[in-house]
Amino acid sequence: MKWLVAALPLVLGGCVSVTELEQSHATMDVMSGKSPREYADCVKHRLDDSRDPLQEQALGDHGLRLIVPQKLSAGAGPAALLDIDKRGSGSSIKVYERLNNFPLRLGDVRTAATECISGA
């Protein structure tokens, strides 16, 4: 029964598009000493075991966007976006998550994004 209550918002939440995620508030807005490529590769590596492959898009000449698929609903829109822009010798990172105000959302994206700021 508790599982059902926890899963209900995921089912009722419906599909969220990339555009809708872009217009939501960022759940993280941080800087890293890593280049956009280094940071993106780190996040992809950390999410390899828990998610389908992430999509990557170029943002201008010096940035990257990672589109993280949902974990439980294949083809239901992205679970998160990570916009990674070149800033000096490092990167500026913004993370937008689906269900960003739902306290029981899966934490693997946030964990990967945080661990890759300065970790290996």
Residue pairs with C-beta under 8 A, 6 or more apart in sequence:
6 104
9 99
9 102
10 72
10 73
10 99
13 98
13 99
15 76
15 77
16 77
16 78
16 98
17 77
17 78
18 67
18 77
18 78
18 81
21 78
21 80
21 81
21 96
21 97
21 98
22 81
22 96
24 96
24 100
25 96
25 100
26 94
26 95
26 96
27 95
27 96
27 97
27 100
27 110
28 93
28 94
28 95
28 110
28 113
28 114
29 92
29 93
29 94
29 95
30 92
30 93
30 113
30 117
31 87
31 90
31 91
31 92
31 93
31 117
32 39
32 90
32 91
32 93
32 116
32 117
32 118
33 89
33 90
33 118
34 42
34 90
34 91
34 116
34 117
34 118
35 86
35 89
35 90
35 91
36 62
36 63
36 64
36 84
36 85
36 86
36 91
37 64
39 84
39 91
39 93
39 116
39 117
40 56
40 64
40 66
40 82
40 84
42 112
42 115
42 116
42 119
42 120
43 54
43 66
43 82
43 112
43 113
43 116
44 53
44 54
44 56
44 66
46 108
46 111
46 112
46 115
46 116
47 54
47 68
47 108
47 109
47 112
50 71
50 108
51 68
51 69
51 71
51 79
51 108
52 69
52 74
53 69
54 66
54 67
54 68
54 69
55 66
55 67
55 69
56 64
56 65
56 66
56 67
57 64
57 65
57 67
58 64
58 65
59 65
59 83
59 84
59 85
60 85
62 85
62 86
63 83
63 84
63 85
63 86
64 83
64 84
65 81
65 82
65 83
65 84
66 81
66 82
66 84
67 78
67 80
67 81
68 78
68 79
68 80
68 81
68 82
68 109
69 78
69 79
70 76
70 77
70 78
70 79
70 98
71 79
71 106
71 108
77 98
78 98
79 97
79 98
79 106
79 109
80 95
80 96
80 97
80 98
80 109
81 95
81 96
82 93
82 94
82 95
82 96
82 109
82 113
83 93
83 94
83 96
84 91
84 92
84 93
85 91
85 92
85 93
86 92
93 113
93 117
95 109
95 110
95 113
97 105
97 109
97 110
98 105
99 105
